[in-house]
Amino acid sequence: MSRMTPYLRPAALAASLAILAAPAALAETPAAAKAVIKKLGISAALQKGWEDEQKVPADWIEKARNEGTLRIYGSWDDKQFRKMSESFSQRYPFIKLVYTRGNSTTRVQKPLIAYREGRYIADLLTGIGGSIFLFREANALTNLKVLPNFGKLPDGMHSESGIWAGLRTRYWCMSYNPKLISKAEMPKRWEDLLTTAKLKDGKLALGRLPQLWLLPLWGDKGEAWTTDYMKKIFSVVRPHRRKEGMNALVNLVSAGEYNAAVASAGYRVKYLQDKGAPVDWHCPEPVPVAISEAGVMKGAPNIHAAYLYMNWLLSKEGQLAQFATSVEPPAHKELFNKGFLSFPKEIEGKAIAFRSPELLGETEKKFFSVWTPLWDETTK
């Protein structure tokens, strides 16, 4: 007959007490999520299966509790990120979120360089964008098909190999200052940009990330058209080259520094517009659309915490928290193109130029072989 041990060894006892003392994952819809549902007026039909999307392997929770921290690099404002992540933190209070906001160099290149050196400065990356092929070449991202909510993404909104997932769709059009140029004067098609007088000779701020809007046009209209168009942008329009991030360009337009800027995301314009800034958003046709990719570093120290966050962010709860906070169109298949847009009238009924993942890599290299010399050339 077996005999029960009347005591635990000190180390085992301490571990048991730690587990008992650690806060458990919330087993019901968090207060922050309920507030989002109320704010957005989410129907009962869309709420169907809400909690089922939060089911994850039990060992993920225990392992994430032991990890205790999650390091995320992204492009949201710090305040936006904290607000957006409230319901996640209420579900998993034992995970400390350490967030770093940065441009493409800070949030993408630095973590990749560290990985190649055998170091980790981030567990989860968002807004990878045009650098996704570099991570593919370095085999630096883990397979996200293990996430239960990976299957909630529509076709085209995730990698077939599973190394990235689309967190949101981004329509990259133009911001403009309605005090300086009217809606009627803005170009109806991208070709019209070349003949719009109020956008010539330094009145247009041109961002340094052409892959956001011109690469989709390359895919839609072809290499010859886009190459000719690039040359005419610099020789005919003569825009002011800006090296800041795209959000900074929207700020400059709202401040009256420029009549308009390209490329600008609708959610950012809406964010400033709601604060009373004199800025609006305009989409020439076809509308460039890109996916904002996210991935988890392969072998990340806090990989289970990263799994929990990614799975939450891909759920309806996470996607709507993101939309409620930063007005970014969700990628979840039940929410995709269902009215969750910053400026729906700018998109509805227009042709779309989609930046598919197939454009990233060799095609992108060819694209930049044309763009970079034009960008670098000293203005005459």
C-alpha positions in Angstrom: 0.0 0.0 0.0 1.3 3.4 -0.9 2.0 5.9 1.8 1.3 9.7 1.3 4.2 11.9 2.1 3.2 14.2 4.9 5.2 17.2 3.7 6.8 18.6 0.5 10.4 19.5 0.1 11.0 23.2 0.5 11.7 23.8 -3.2 8.6 22.0 -4.3 6.5 23.7 -1.6 7.7 27.1 -2.8 6.9 26.3 -6.4 3.4 25.1 -5.4 2.7 28.2 -3.4 3.9 30.4 -6.3 1.5 28.7 -8.7 -1.4 29.1 -6.2 -0.5 32.8 -5.6 -0.1 33.7 -9.3 -3.1 35.3 -10.8 -5.1 33.0 -13.1 -6.2 33.7 -16.7 -9.6 35.4 -16.7 -12.4 32.9 -17.5 -15.0 35.5 -18.7 -15.2 38.4 -21.1 -13.0 41.2 -19.6 -14.6 44.5 -18.7 -12.4 46.3 -21.3 -13.8 44.0 -24.1 -17.4 44.6 -22.9 -16.7 48.3 -23.2 -15.5 47.9 -26.8 -18.6 45.9 -27.6 -20.8 48.6 -26.3 -18.8 51.4 -27.9 -18.9 49.9 -31.3 -22.5 48.5 -31.0 -21.4 45.0 -31.9 -24.3 42.8 -32.7 -25.1 39.5 -31.0 -24.4 37.7 -34.2 -20.9 39.1 -34.4 -20.4 38.1 -30.7 -21.2 34.5 -31.4 -18.2 32.3 -30.6 -16.5 35.2 -28.8 -15.1 33.2 -25.8 -14.4 30.1 -28.0 -11.7 32.1 -29.7 -9.9 32.5 -26.4 -9.4 28.8 -25.9 -5.7 27.8 -26.0 -3.7 24.8 -24.9 -3.5 24.8 -21.1 0.3 24.4 -21.1 0.7 27.7 -23.0 -0.8 29.5 -20.0 1.4 27.8 -17.5 4.5 28.4 -19.6 3.6 32.0 -20.3 3.1 32.5 -16.5 6.6 31.2 -16.0 7.9 33.5 -18.7 6.1 36.5 -17.1 7.1 39.1 -19.8 6.4 39.8 -23.4 8.5 42.2 -25.5 6.6 43.7 -28.5 7.9 46.0 -31.2 5.3 47.9 -33.2 4.1 51.1 -34.8 1.2 52.0 -32.5 1.5 55.0 -30.2 2.3 53.9 -26.7 -1.0 55.2 -25.4 -2.9 53.4 -28.2 -1.1 50.1 -27.5 -1.9 50.3 -23.8 -5.5 51.0 -24.4 -5.8 48.4 -27.1 -4.2 45.7 -24.9 -6.4 46.3 -21.8 -8.6 43.3 -22.3 -5.5 41.1 -22.9 -4.0 42.3 -19.7 -7.2 41.6 -17.9 -7.3 38.0 -19.3 -3.6 37.4 -18.6 -2.6 39.7 -15.6 0.6 37.7 -15.0 2.2 38.8 -18.3 4.0 42.1 -18.3 3.8 43.8 -21.6 7.0 45.6 -22.6 6.3 47.7 -25.7 8.7 49.5 -28.0 7.4 51.8 -30.7 9.6 52.6 -33.6 10.0 53.1 -37.4 10.8 50.3 -39.7 14.5 50.4 -38.7 13.9 50.3 -35.0 11.0 47.8 -34.9 12.2 45.5 -37.8 15.8 45.8 -38.7 17.3 45.9 -35.1 15.5 42.8 -33.9 16.6 41.0 -37.1 20.2 42.0 -36.6 20.1 40.9 -33.0 18.7 37.5 -34.1 21.5 37.0 -36.5 23.9 37.7 -33.7 22.2 35.1 -31.5 20.4 37.7 -29.3 16.8 38.6 -28.7 15.5 42.1 -28.1 11.9 41.3 -29.1 9.6 38.3 -29.0 6.8 39.6 -31.2 7.1 42.1 -34.2 4.3 44.0 -35.9 4.4 46.1 -39.1 7.1 44.0 -40.7 6.0 45.1 -44.1 8.5 45.1 -47.0 11.2 43.4 -44.8 9.3 40.1 -44.5 11.5 38.5 -47.2 14.6 39.3 -45.0 13.1 37.3 -42.1 12.2 34.5 -44.5 15.8 34.3 -45.7 17.1 34.3 -42.1 14.5 31.7 -41.1 13.9 34.1 -38.1 10.1 33.6 -37.6 8.2 30.7 -36.0 5.2 28.9 -37.6 2.0 30.6 -36.4 -0.2 27.8 -37.7 -0.2 26.6 -34.1 -2.4 29.5 -33.2 -6.1 28.5 -33.0 -7.2 31.8 -34.5 -4.7 31.6 -37.4 -7.6 30.0 -39.3 -9.8 33.0 -38.7 -7.9 35.0 -41.3 -9.2 35.2 -44.9 -7.1 33.8 -47.8 -4.3 36.2 -48.6 -4.1 37.6 -45.1 -1.6 35.1 -43.9 1.5 33.3 -45.1 1.0 29.9 -46.6 4.1 28.8 -44.6 2.7 30.3 -41.4 5.6 32.7 -40.7 3.4 35.8 -40.7 -0.2 36.8 -40.0 -2.1 39.9 -41.1 -3.2 42.0 -38.2 -5.0 44.6 -40.2 -5.5 45.9 -43.7 -4.0 49.2 -44.7 -5.2 51.3 -47.5 -2.3 53.6 -48.5 -3.6 56.7 -50.2 -3.1 60.5 -49.6 -3.6 62.9 -46.7 -4.4 66.5 -47.6 -5.1 69.8 -45.9 -8.6 71.0 -47.0 -7.6 74.5 -46.1 -5.0 74.4 -48.8 -6.5 72.2 -51.5 -10.1 71.1 -52.0 -11.3 67.6 -52.4 -12.4 68.4 -56.0 -8.8 69.4 -56.8 -7.3 66.1 -55.6 -6.3 63.5 -58.3 -9.0 61.0 -59.2 -6.6 58.5 -60.6 -2.9 58.2 -59.8 -2.1 59.5 -63.3 -3.8 62.7 -62.4 -1.2 63.4 -59.8 1.2 64.4 -62.6 -1.1 67.2 -63.7 -2.4 68.5 -60.4 -0.9 72.0 -60.1 -1.4 72.4 -56.4 0.7 69.4 -55.7 3.7 70.4 -57.8 7.0 72.0 -56.8 7.4 71.0 -53.2 3.7 71.2 -52.2 3.5 67.4 -52.0 5.4 65.5 -49.2 6.7 62.2 -50.6 7.5 59.4 -48.1 10.5 57.2 -48.3 8.4 54.0 -48.3 7.2 53.6 -51.9 6.5 49.9 -51.4 3.4 50.9 -49.5 1.6 52.5 -52.5 3.7 52.2 -55.7 4.6 48.5 -55.3 0.8 47.5 -55.4 0.6 49.7 -58.6 3.5 47.8 -60.1 1.6 44.6 -59.5 -1.6 46.1 -60.9 -0.2 48.1 -63.9 3.1 46.4 -64.6 6.7 47.2 -64.6 6.8 49.5 -67.7 4.0 51.8 -66.5 5.3 52.1 -63.0 8.9 52.8 -64.1 7.7 55.6 -66.3 5.4 56.9 -63.6 8.3 57.0 -61.0 10.4 59.0 -63.3 7.6 61.5 -63.9 6.9 61.9 -60.2 10.4 63.3 -59.7 10.8 65.2 -63.0 7.2 66.6 -63.3 5.7 66.8 -59.8 9.0 67.5 -58.1 7.8 66.6 -54.5 9.6 67.3 -51.3 11.4 64.1 -50.2 10.8 63.3 -46.5 12.7 60.7 -44.5 10.3 60.5 -41.5 7.8 57.8 -40.9 4.4 58.0 -42.7 2.5 59.1 -39.6 4.9 62.1 -39.3 3.9 63.2 -42.9 0.2 63.3 -41.9 1.2 65.6 -39.0 3.1 67.9 -41.4 0.1 68.1 -43.7 -2.3 68.9 -40.8 0.1 71.6 -39.7 0.0 73.3 -43.1 3.6 72.5 -44.1 2.3 70.7 -47.3 -0.9 70.6 -49.3 -0.8 66.8 -49.3 1.3 63.7 -48.6 1.7 60.2 -50.0 1.5 57.6 -48.7 -0.9 58.0 -45.7 -3.0 55.4 -43.9 -6.6 56.2 -43.4 -6.6 55.2 -39.7 -3.9 57.8 -38.9 -5.7 60.6 -40.7 -9.0 59.7 -38.9 -7.2 59.7 -35.6 -6.0 63.3 -36.1 -9.2 64.4 -37.7 -11.2 63.3 -34.7 -9.0 65.5 -32.6 -9.9 68.5 -34.7 -6.9 68.6 -37.0 -7.4 70.1 -40.5 -6.6 67.0 -42.4 -8.6 64.6 -44.7 -8.0 61.4 -46.6 -8.3 60.8 -50.4 -7.8 57.7 -52.5 -6.9 58.0 -56.2 -7.9 54.9 -58.1 -6.8 52.1 -58.0 -6.7 52.0 -54.2 -3.3 50.5 -52.9 -3.9 47.9 -50.2 -1.3 46.2 -48.1 -1.4 43.8 -45.2 0.3 44.8 -41.9 2.2 41.6 -41.1 3.2 40.3 -37.6 5.4 37.5 -36.6 7.0 35.8 -33.6 10.7 35.4 -33.5 11.8 31.8 -33.8 13.1 30.5 -30.4 11.9 33.7 -28.6 12.5 33.6 -24.8 8.8 34.4 -24.2 7.3 32.5 -27.0 4.3 31.2 -25.2 3.4 34.7 -24.0 3.8 35.7 -27.6 1.5 32.9 -28.7 -1.2 34.1 -26.3 -1.0 37.7 -27.4 -1.0 36.9 -31.1 -3.9 34.5 -30.7 -5.8 37.2 -28.8 -5.0 39.9 -31.3 -6.3 37.7 -34.1 -9.6 37.0 -32.3 -12.6 39.3 -32.7 -11.9 40.7 -29.3 -8.3 41.7 -30.2 -9.2 42.9 -33.7 -12.1 45.1 -32.4 -10.0 46.4 -29.6 -7.4 47.5 -32.2 -10.2 49.1 -34.4 -11.8 50.9 -31.4 -8.4 52.3 -30.4 -6.7 53.2 -33.7 -9.4 52.8 -36.3 -7.4 50.2 -38.2 -9.5 47.9 -40.4 -9.6 44.4 -39.0 -8.4 41.2 -40.7 -10.6 38.6 -39.0 -12.7 36.9 -41.7 -16.0 37.7 -39.9 -15.0 41.4 -39.7 -13.1 41.8 -42.9 -14.7 44.5 -45.2 -17.8 44.7 -42.9 -17.9 48.4 -42.5 -14.9 48.7 -40.1 -13.2 51.3 -42.2 -12.0 54.9 -41.4 -13.2 56.4 -44.6 -15.5 53.8 -46.3 -16.7 56.2 -49.0 -13.1 56.6 -50.2 -12.8 52.9 -50.9 -16.3 51.6 -51.8 -16.8 50.9 -55.5 -13.2 51.6 -56.4 -10.7 49.2 -58.0 -8.1 47.8 -55.7 -4.4 47.3 -56.2 -3.3 44.6 -53.7 0.3 44.3 -52.5 0.4 40.5 -52.4 3.3 38.8 -50.6 4.5 37.5 -54.0 5.6 41.1 -54.7 8.0 41.0 -51.8 11.4 39.6 -52.6 12.8 39.5 -56.1 10.1 41.8 -57.6 10.6 44.3 -54.8 14.4 44.3 -55.4 13.7 45.1 -59.1 11.3 47.8 -58.0 13.8 49.5 -55.8 16.5 49.3 -58.4 14.4 51.8 -60.3 13.2 53.8 -57.3 16.4 54.3 -55.3 18.5 56.1 -57.9 15.6 58.5 -58.5 15.1 59.1 -54.8 18.8 59.6 -54.1 19.3 61.9 -57.1 20.0 65.5 -56.0 17.2 67.8 -57.0 18.4 70.0 -59.8 
